[in-house]
Amino acid sequence: MTVRRKQIRLAAHFPGVNNTTVWADPRSRSQIDFSSFEHLARTAERGLFDFFFLAEGLRLREHKGRIHDLDVVGRPESLTVLNALAGVTEHLGLAATVNATFNEPYELARRLATLDHLSGGRAAWNVVTSSDAFTGENFRRGGFLDPADRYTRAAEFVSVARKLWDSWTPEGISRPFAHRGQHFDIAGEFTVPRPPQGHPVVIQAGDSGEGREFAASTADVVFTRHGTLEAGRSFYADVKRRLEKYGRAPDDLKIMPGVTVVLGDTAAEAQERAVEIRRQQVSPQNAIIALEQIWGVDLSAYDPDGPLPEIDPVADSAITQGRTRRGDTVAIAEMGVPPLERSSRVGEARPSKEKGLSIRQTVIEAGGRQSFIGTPEAVAAELDEYVRKDAADGFILQPLITPVGLDEFVDRVVPLLQERGAFRTEYQGATLRSHLGLPDPVPSVSA
């Protein structure tokens, strides 16, 4: 019996909201103009990607009481952009990040169902949560939500949205809905017929134990991050084994880490390009700001080409607002390595002092997403290996340049994945669920 090769899932993350994007590159363009979104989406569809993914931000970050110098000022609302992209694409899934803390199920369910109808069944929702009062100041209720309630509200939110979508039968009959719960108490009739997919695809991002459990119980796709094949396999096995208690099969949830790719005609050229990109991403100013976010104090007097501070970090500092500080800051300072994503491809995460690294060198070495660096042939082989060895079901690519950063991957790597039999050569179905190989939801008997 012939065993079908495990297929790689691919998605494109629109870049531009952090220092991953190389804004100094002359090919970089606007993160607001529709032409930028259209270019990346059309490239992803040309590459037969599963979906196009938009992040979301509900408040501009602040650093030392001022708008973060390195943040992107201006981020269009995701669902509005995706509705426009539905008109210039035919197959590509369209995924919006929408916060479950500062929205309401009825309104968001309508907007997602509308996108699913306008796109012919290609809508997806990346569910995120927030508990900080800083973001909440933009909303009537402010920072009302206790951190412990983030996932309980999100889980109930998704459940209510699905109840609303199920309130219309596949035959087009509307039925009243009612929900009485801890966070929501609503009743009425839903105004939009059942979406073509039944339920838009639900994506979840989060590596905590709470996040993993939420993904296993609720999500269709997990947007995660890990630095090595071994770490990926561990995360993959942990989340997949949680599915059974919710009556779900392993293939009901796709695990897709966010990655970057740097290509070269030779391995040496790719490494050289990767080093230069990291230097462009981590300017001297950026290095100091990155360290201030960890140490929690003003480090503007320090030389970015000098050693790390000898002072202890300040726990629970509010020097940066709108960005999460990860990990135990004291332990991080003792290690001398910022808690950014650590990759096996940039060396061991040894203390900076032992290696004689400067502040900027430390941030460069320790930072960044999971990277695949090499020739197109080497990168294709490595992506395939991660999927074959159950470290991932696919990848969400974050291009380094807006909006042309995906072009080279589509032109040079996708054909090699197809030659390996690891990636589709054409779209087979019409909906995002069919692209991802996800089961169709069974309508509830009553709403």
N, C-alpha and C positions, 0 to 999 in steps of 0.2 A: 504494500500500500504506500502511495506517495504522500509524504507529509508536506503540507503547504507551508512555505517559508513564512515566518512571522513578519507581518507588514509594519512598516514604520509610519507613524502618524506625524504630520508636520503642521505647525501653525506659525504665523508671523505676528510678532508683537511690534506695534508701532513705536519707534524710539522717540526720545526727546525730552523726558522728564527727569533726567538725572545725568550724572557725569559719565555715564556709559557712552553717550552719544559724542562723537568727535565733531564738535561744532566748528573747529578751526579748518576742517577740510573744505576746500573750495566748492565741492559738490554738494555740501549741505545746503538745505533750503528751509523754508518756513515749516514750523510745527503746527500752523493754524490754517494756512491756505488749503483749500480742498484738493488742489492739484497734488499736494504731497500725499494725502491719504489715498487718492485715486491711484497714483503711481505705485505705491507699495501694494495696494490691494490687487491691482491688475497683475503685478509681478508675481504675487503669491498664487493667484489663480492660474497664471501661465505655468507655474511650477506645480500645479495640481495639489496645492496645500489644502488641508482640511478646513482651517478657519483663520480669520484675521482678528487680532485681539487688541482692544483698546484699554489702556489703564484709565484711572480716574483719580482726581484730586479735588477735595471739597474746600481746601484752603491753601493758599500759598504758604510754604514753609518760611519760618523766621529763624534767624540766627543772631544772637546777641541783640534782640529787640528790633531787628531790621529784616526786611524781606531778604531771603537767602540770595546772595549775589549769584550763585551758580544754579539757581532754580530756573525753570522755564516760566516766564510770566505770560499767562494765557493758555488755557487748555479747554478746547470746545467740549460741550456736553456729548458724551459717547453715543447715546442712542440717536441723537440728531444726525451725527456724522454717518452712522451705520445705515440709517434709512436712506441717506443720499447715496451711499455706496451700493445699496441694493439695486439701484437703477443702472449701475455701470458694471456690475458683475452678474454672472449667471449661476455659478456653482459654489463659490467660496462661502463658507460659514462666516457669520458676523457676530463677534462676541464683545459685549459691553460689560465693563466693570461698573456695578451699581451697589452703593452702600445699603446694607439692610438695617442699619441703625437710624439713618436720617431720611428714610423713605417709607411709604405706606404700601401694603400689599395690593390693594385694589388698583391704585394708579399705576404702579410699576407693572402689574400683571397685564393691564391694558396696553401699555407701551411695548412690552415684549411680545404680546400676541399680535399687535399691529405690525411690528418688524417681521415676525414670522410669516404673516400673510403677505406683506409687500415683497418679501424675498423668496416666497415659495418654499418656506420651511428651512431657513438657514440661520435662525436666531439662537444666540446663546447668552447666558447671564453668568458673569463671574461675581460670585457673592463675596463681598468683603464686609467687615464690621469695624466699628470704632467706638471707643469709650472715652476719648479725651475731651475735656471741656474746651480746649483750644479750637478744635474743629467745630465743636458744638456751638460755639459763639455765633456761627453763621446761621443757626437754626433757632426756631422759637423755643424749643425745649432745652436748648443749651446742652451742657454735658451731663444730661440726666441719667445716663445709663451706667450702672455699676459694671466694672470690667467682667465680673463673674456672669453677668447676664448677656454678654455679647452673643455667645453661640446659642443660648436658649432662645433668644429673640430671632436670630438668623434661621434656626431650624423651624421655628413656628412660622416665620415669614415665608419660607419656601413651601412649607406645607399648605399655608393659606393660598398662595399663588397657584399651586397645583389644583387645589380645590376649586378655585375660580375658573381655571382652564377646563376642568372636568365638568363644570356646571352646564356646558353645552355638549350635547351628544355628538358623535361623529356624523349623525344624520342631520344635524343642524337644528336640534330642538333645545331651547333654552329652559333651564330649570332654576328655581330660586336657590340661593346658597345661604348658609348661616355658619358662623364660626364663633365660638365662645372659648377664649383661651387666656393665658396669663398676660400676653402682650397685646392681643387684638380681640376686639368684640365687634364683629360686623355682620350684616345680613342685607340681602337685596337680590338684584339680578345683574349678572355681568353683561356688559354691552358688546363684547367682541366674540364672534363665534370661535369654536375650538380651533387652536392653532394647527396648521398643517402637520407639525411634528407631534401633535398631542400636547407635549410639554416642550418648550425650548430647552436646549441642553444647559445643564447647570454645571458651572466650573467653580472650584474652590481652591484657594491658595492658603497654605498654612502648614507648618511642620510640627507644631506642638501636639501633645497628646490629645488635647481637646479638638484641635483642627483635624487630626487624622480620624478621630471618631466621627466628627461631623461629615467628613468626606465619605467615609465608609457607609454611613447611614443615608446620605442625601445626595452626594455629587455624582455627576457622570464623568467628569474630568478633574484631575488634581494638577494644579500648576505649582510645581515645587522647585527646589534647588538642592543640588548636592555636588560635592567636588570630586568624587572618585567613583570608579566602578563599584567598589566594595560598599561605599556609603549608599549609592543608588540601589544596589541589590537589597541592602538591609531595609531601607525605607520601603521599597517595593513590596518585599515579603510581608512586612509588618502591616501595611495598609490593606493589602489583598487578603490577608488572613482574617481581618476584621469584618469582611463582607458577609461571611456565612451566617452570622447571628442576625443579620438583617434580611436574610432570605435572598441574598444576591450572589451571582456567580462572578468569578474573577474577571471575566471580560466585560462585566457591566460597568466597570470603572477604569478609565484610561489614565495612566500616570505619565505626565509630560513635563519634565524639568525645563526651566528657562536656560538657554545657552547662547553663547556667542561663537562665531566661527571666523577664523583668520586663515586665508588661503595664500599659497605661494607656489611658484613653479617648482621649487625645491623645498625640502624641509628647512634648510638654512634661511632661505628667503622668507618663508612663513614666520619663522621665529623672529627674524629681524623686523618684519612688519608688526608683529605682535608687541615687541618691545617699544617700538615707536608709537604705536597706538596707546599703550599704557602711559607713556610719557605725555602724550597729548591729553589724555583723560585726566591725569593727576598733575595739574599745574602746581607750582609752589603754593599758591593761594589755596587751592583745593586740598592740598596735603595738610595744611594747618587747620582748615575748617574740619576736615575729616577727623583729625586728632582731637580737636576741641569738642566734637560730638561725643567722643569716648571719655576724655578726661573731665568734661563738664566745667572747664574753666577757660578763661581767656589766655590763649597761647600766642597772641600776635607778636609778642616780643621774641619768640623763638625763631631760629634760623631753620627753614625747611630742609636745608642741606646739612644741618647739625644733628646731634644725637637726640633721642627721645627724652622727654622731661623726667627728672628725678622725683618730682612731686607726686603725691598720691592723687588719684582721681576723686572727684566729688560725686557721691552716689545721689541719684534722684535729682540731678541738676536740671534746671529749666533753660539752659543756655540755648538749646535748640528746640523749637516748637514745630510740631507737625511731622516729626520723623522719629521712629522708634529707635531707642538705644538698645542694642542686643547684648545679652550676656552680663556676667559679673564684671563690672568695670575695674575693680581692684585686681582681680585675677588677670584681666586683660592687660592692665598696665604692667603687672609683674612679668607677664610673658613678653611684653613689648610688641605685641601683634594686635592691631585693631580687629574687632570681631566681624570682619567682612568675610565674604565667601572665600574659603581657602581652597586652592586647587592644587592637585598633585603635579600639575604641569608647571608650577612656578616654585617648586621646591618644598621642603619640609617647613612646617610652621614653627621653626625654632625661634627662641628669643632673639630679638633684634640685636641686642648687645653682643651676643656670641658671634654674630655674623658681621658686626661692624657696619650696620645699615643706618643711614640717616632717616629722618622723619619721612621725607618724600619716598625714599627707597622702600621703607617699611610698608607704607600705604600702597605703593605700586605692587610689591610682592604679595601682600596679603589680600588685596582687593580684587573685585571683579567677579563676574558670574563664571560658572563652569564654561571653560573654553576648549574648543577643538581647534588645534593649530597644526597645519601641515599642508601637504599637497591635496588636491581634490580627491585623489585615489585613497590617500591615507585617512582623510576625514570621513569619506563614505564608508570605509571599512570599519572605522571606530564607531560611528553612529550605528551601524548595523550590529556591531558586537554588543553595544549597550542594550539593544532591543532583544537580540537573540539570547543574551544571558540574564534577561529579566531584571535589568537595572532601570528600565523605562519602557513605556509603550510607544513613545515618540518624543518629540521635542518642540518647544516653543522658541523659535529663533528671535533673538533681539538684535537686529542689524545695528552696526556701529555708526551708520551715516543715514540721515534723514533727507530724502526718502529712497535713495538708490542703493542702500546697503545690502539689499537682498538679491540684487541682480546677478552678481557673480556666483552666488550659491546656486541659484536656479539654473544658470547657464552651464556651470561646471560640475556641480555635485549631484544634482537631481538625476541627470542622465546616467551617472555611474550607479546610483542606488537602483535605478530601473534595470540596468544591465545585470545587477546582482539578484534581481527578482524580489527585492525588498521593498519596492515602492510602486504604486499604481502607474500605469501608462495612460489611463484615462479615468474620468469620473464615471462611476457605475450607477449611482443613485442620484436622486434629486435633492435630498435633505441632508443637513449636517449629521443627523443621526445615522444615516446610511453611510456617509463618508467614514465616520468613526467606528462603524460596526456595533452601534449601540442598539439595544432592544427598544421597540416602540412601547410607550407606557400604556398600561391597560386602564381604560377609563373607569373611574370609581362608579359603583352602582348608583349612588346618590350623592349629590353635592351638599 
